[in-house]
Amino acid sequence: MIKFIKKFRNDEEGAVTVDWVVLTAAVVGLGVAGVSTVSGGVNQLATSIKSGVSTKSVSNGDSGG
């Protein structure tokens, strides 16, 4: 039984998985923070572009000649 406990204590295979889970969670968290930071400005810019484009008319380039 003591041999099993010593072997279990020295086994580090699961530690790598925990590291990857923590790193992945950190990357996802930073991504969410970045998106939430710029989303307001992007929405305002999209609204501004929409209003600017909606007032323009499209010409077919035909001068009648």
C-alpha positions as CSV (number, residue, x, y, z in Angstrom):
1,M,0.0,0.0,0.0
2,I,2.8,2.4,0.8
3,K,4.4,1.6,-2.6
4,F,1.1,2.5,-4.3
5,I,0.9,5.9,-2.4
6,K,4.5,6.8,-3.3
7,K,3.9,5.9,-6.9
8,F,0.6,7.9,-7.0
9,R,2.3,10.9,-5.3
10,N,5.1,11.0,-7.9
11,D,2.9,10.5,-10.9
12,E,2.7,13.9,-12.8
13,E,0.7,13.0,-15.9
14,G,-2.4,14.8,-14.8
15,A,-0.4,18.0,-13.9
16,V,0.2,18.7,-17.6
17,T,-3.5,18.4,-18.4
18,V,-4.3,20.9,-15.5
19,D,-1.7,23.3,-16.9
20,W,-3.3,23.2,-20.4
21,V,-6.8,23.7,-18.9
22,V,-5.6,26.7,-17.0
23,L,-3.8,28.2,-20.0
24,T,-6.8,27.6,-22.2
25,A,-9.2,29.3,-19.7
26,A,-6.8,32.3,-19.5
27,V,-6.7,32.7,-23.3
28,V,-10.5,32.4,-23.5
29,G,-10.9,34.9,-20.7
30,L,-8.6,37.4,-22.4
31,G,-10.5,37.0,-25.6
32,V,-13.8,37.7,-23.9
33,A,-12.3,40.7,-22.2
34,G,-11.0,42.0,-25.5
35,V,-14.3,41.6,-27.3
36,S,-16.2,43.3,-24.5
37,T,-13.8,46.2,-24.5
38,V,-14.1,47.0,-28.2
39,S,-17.7,46.0,-28.8
40,G,-19.2,49.4,-27.9
41,G,-16.9,51.2,-30.3
42,V,-17.5,48.7,-33.1
43,N,-21.3,49.1,-32.7
44,Q,-21.0,52.9,-32.9
45,L,-18.8,52.7,-35.9
46,A,-21.2,50.3,-37.7
47,T,-24.1,52.6,-36.9
48,S,-22.2,55.6,-38.3
49,I,-21.3,53.7,-41.5
50,K,-24.9,52.5,-41.9
51,S,-26.2,56.1,-41.7
52,G,-23.6,57.4,-44.1
53,V,-24.2,54.7,-46.7
54,S,-28.0,54.8,-46.4
55,T,-28.0,58.5,-47.6
56,K,-26.0,57.8,-50.8
57,S,-27.6,56.9,-54.1
58,V,-26.1,54.5,-56.6
59,S,-25.7,55.6,-60.2
60,N,-25.4,53.2,-63.1
61,G,-22.8,55.3,-64.8
62,D,-24.9,55.7,-68.0
63,S,-24.7,59.3,-69.2
64,G,-27.3,58.8,-71.9
65,G,-24.9,59.0,-74.8
